[in-house]
Amino acid sequence: MSVPHPGSDPNANLYAQLKRDVLERVPQITAVEYVPDETEATALRAIFDPN
């Protein structure tokens, strides 16, 4: 995948692509962040609007 990411996780590019192309397009999601942070990204966390 072509999205650069400073994280050390081998799936960092996948996380970046999911964050950009999928999660940010869902209207119920109010925020997406890397866990534990962008440098050491091992997962994504999404915050949903319950309304």
Residue frames as a rotation matrix with the C-alpha (Angstrom) as fourth column:
MET 1
0.581 0.814 0.000 0.00
0.814 -0.581 0.000 0.00
0.000 0.000 -1.000 0.00
SER 2
-0.069 -0.686 0.724 1.23
0.726 -0.533 -0.435 3.47
0.684 0.495 0.535 -0.71
VAL 3
0.762 0.367 0.534 0.28
-0.060 -0.780 0.622 5.41
0.645 -0.506 -0.573 2.44
PRO 4
-0.313 -0.943 -0.110 3.41
0.089 0.086 -0.992 6.29
0.946 -0.320 0.057 4.44
HIS 5
0.828 0.517 0.217 3.29
-0.194 -0.100 0.976 5.82
0.527 -0.850 0.018 8.20
PRO 6
-0.019 -0.939 0.344 6.04
-0.771 -0.205 -0.603 6.12
0.637 -0.276 -0.719 10.79
GLY 7
0.587 0.337 0.736 4.76
-0.783 0.468 0.410 3.23
-0.206 -0.817 0.538 12.96
SER 8
-0.508 -0.858 0.080 6.82
-0.833 0.513 0.207 0.13
-0.218 0.038 -0.975 13.50
ASP 9
0.011 0.610 0.792 3.91
-0.196 0.778 -0.596 -2.27
-0.981 -0.149 0.128 12.97
PRO 10
-0.871 -0.376 0.317 4.10
0.197 0.323 0.925 -4.15
-0.450 0.869 -0.208 9.65
ASN 11
-0.196 0.883 0.427 0.40
0.980 0.163 0.112 -3.38
0.029 0.441 -0.897 9.14
ALA 12
-0.402 0.004 -0.916 0.87
0.399 -0.899 -0.179 0.38
-0.824 -0.437 0.360 9.60
ASN 13
-0.962 0.056 -0.268 0.12
-0.260 -0.497 0.828 1.11
-0.087 0.866 0.493 5.95
LEU 14
-0.552 0.813 -0.188 -3.06
0.562 0.529 0.636 -0.93
0.616 0.245 -0.748 6.21
TYR 15
-0.154 0.472 -0.868 -4.12
0.909 -0.278 -0.312 1.04
-0.388 -0.837 -0.386 9.31
ALA 16
-0.676 -0.166 -0.718 -3.45
0.009 -0.976 0.217 4.34
-0.737 0.140 0.662 7.53
GLN 17
-0.926 0.361 -0.107 -5.45
-0.114 0.001 0.994 3.27
0.359 0.932 0.040 4.49
LEU 18
-0.317 0.844 -0.432 -8.36
0.859 0.449 0.247 2.07
0.402 -0.292 -0.867 6.65
LYS 19
-0.314 0.153 -0.937 -8.31
0.653 -0.681 -0.330 5.32
-0.689 -0.716 0.114 8.61
ARG 20
-0.779 -0.077 -0.622 -8.39
-0.281 -0.845 0.456 7.41
-0.561 0.529 0.636 5.46
ASP 21
-0.856 0.325 -0.403 -10.53
-0.382 0.128 0.915 5.36
0.349 0.937 0.014 3.07
VAL 22
-0.389 0.728 -0.565 -13.03
0.469 0.684 0.558 3.55
0.793 -0.048 -0.607 5.28
LEU 23
-0.286 0.290 -0.913 -13.41
0.958 0.056 -0.282 4.80
-0.030 -0.955 -0.294 8.84
GLU 24
-0.788 -0.055 -0.613 -13.45
0.176 -0.974 -0.139 8.53
-0.590 -0.218 0.777 8.09
ARG 25
-0.859 0.498 -0.120 -16.26
-0.270 -0.241 0.932 8.02
0.435 0.833 0.341 5.52
VAL 26
-0.323 0.758 -0.567 -18.68
0.762 0.563 0.318 6.52
0.561 -0.329 -0.760 8.03
PRO 27
-0.095 0.295 0.951 -20.83
-0.101 -0.953 0.286 9.41
0.990 -0.069 0.121 9.33
GLN 28
0.866 0.487 -0.115 -21.32
0.037 0.168 0.985 7.85
0.499 -0.857 0.127 12.78
ILE 29
0.276 -0.851 -0.447 -17.56
0.956 0.292 0.034 7.93
0.102 -0.437 0.894 13.48
THR 30
0.991 0.134 0.027 -16.49
0.127 -0.976 0.176 11.17
0.050 -0.171 -0.984 15.13
ALA 31
0.418 -0.908 0.040 -12.76
-0.897 -0.405 0.179 10.40
-0.147 -0.110 -0.983 15.53
VAL 32
0.929 -0.292 -0.227 -10.14
0.218 0.929 -0.299 7.84
0.298 0.228 0.927 14.54
GLU 33
0.524 -0.799 0.294 -6.79
-0.852 -0.492 0.180 7.54
0.001 -0.345 -0.939 16.28
TYR 34
0.130 -0.608 -0.784 -3.78
-0.251 0.744 -0.619 5.26
0.959 0.277 -0.056 16.30
VAL 35
0.865 0.127 0.485 -3.24
-0.501 0.187 0.845 3.10
0.017 -0.974 0.225 19.40
PRO 36
0.163 0.148 -0.975 -1.11
0.938 -0.331 0.106 3.58
-0.307 -0.932 -0.193 21.42
ASP 37
0.308 -0.043 -0.950 0.08
-0.131 -0.991 0.002 6.53
-0.942 0.124 -0.311 19.27
GLU 38
0.891 0.116 -0.440 1.07
-0.430 -0.102 -0.897 7.32
-0.149 0.988 -0.041 15.69
THR 39
0.022 -0.981 -0.192 4.71
-0.985 0.011 -0.171 6.32
0.170 0.193 -0.966 16.19
GLU 40
-0.864 -0.342 0.370 4.00
-0.445 0.861 -0.244 2.95
-0.235 -0.375 -0.897 17.81
ALA 41
-0.043 0.970 -0.240 0.70
-0.997 -0.057 -0.052 2.23
-0.064 0.237 0.969 16.05
THR 42
-0.963 -0.182 0.199 -0.55
-0.181 0.983 0.019 -1.30
-0.199 -0.018 -0.980 16.62
ALA 43
-0.395 0.900 0.182 -4.28
0.903 0.417 -0.102 -0.69
-0.168 0.124 -0.978 16.15
LEU 44
-0.738 0.311 0.599 -6.92
0.000 -0.888 0.461 1.90
0.675 0.340 0.655 15.32
ARG 45
-0.614 0.630 -0.476 -9.53
0.667 0.093 -0.739 3.23
-0.421 -0.771 -0.477 17.72
ALA 46
-0.651 0.507 0.564 -12.75
0.240 -0.568 0.788 4.77
0.720 0.648 0.248 16.42
ILE 47
-0.843 0.460 -0.278 -15.17
0.150 -0.295 -0.944 6.87
-0.516 -0.838 0.180 18.43
PHE 48
-0.611 0.713 0.343 -18.80
0.640 0.190 0.745 6.50
0.466 0.674 -0.573 17.41
ASP 49
-0.807 0.515 0.289 -21.58
-0.579 -0.785 -0.220 9.03
0.114 -0.345 0.932 17.86
PRO 50
-0.862 0.463 0.207 -24.42
0.327 0.819 -0.471 7.05
-0.387 -0.339 -0.857 19.49
ASN 51
0.015 0.886 -0.464 -27.02
-0.217 -0.450 -0.866 9.35
-0.976 0.113 0.185 17.95
